[in-house]
């Protein structure tokens, strides 16, 4: 799906439509006048993850890009690493949930797997970012202005978040959507892990509030600059400062606020 600002990598709408949204009959009332309507509603299901048949957690999510979701979720939990050999991923769709079976070479897991779970699965301490990315303010503006037009599911349903990986010019390289903001980020990180994308080659732009868990997931992958459309909290500011992450919030149209490590923004030098 190409536009003037780049080519986000996500499945065409026709491949997503039967899973990511439904059409629901409803009644719309405007100034007391009712009328029948057909509403487009985002699908949300429970996604259960299994690694070689062993339960590995899960979340509620939109049932698209689930291979990316599995990689990102398991990576953030320390169950998979960049070096884990994933042999296959199989999705089993039920009425209200999806089981995702991930088959791996157990010798390449970063943790010990037993019949009960993953005994020493830990993602470990997050090291400070080594990213040397430097961007101009226009890159953040471009990412911000391009977001809504690129969100096909959001435009259809009004119910989803987006997570984007953009190049230093602010052009989209990869975009993932989900009803859950954390699942959207898991899908994006999983997409980057699967493709071996160097986190130093770009920055992340999020449609949601600057929540700690989202920035933490990006930092674990090595992202050095995170921009969001809404506000941070104190714990996020402290984390970003300690982990050498440039944090930009309230990024809307032609403005944004830089809270940490402004040296990566050219205008701040």
Secondary structure, DSSP 8 states (H G I E B T S, - for coil): -EETTEE-----HHHHHHHHEEEEEEEEEETTEEEEEEEEEE--EEEEEEETTEEEEEEEE-SSSHHHHHHHHHHHTTSS-TT--EEEEEEEE-SSEEEEEEEE-GGG-SS-B-SS-BTT--------------B-HHHHHHHHHHHHHH-HHHHHHS--EEEEEEETTS-EEEEEEESSHHHHHHHHHHHHHHHT--GGGEEEEESS-B-HHHHHHHHHHT--EEEESS-B-HHHHHHHHHTT-EEEEEEETTEEEEEE-GGGBGGG-
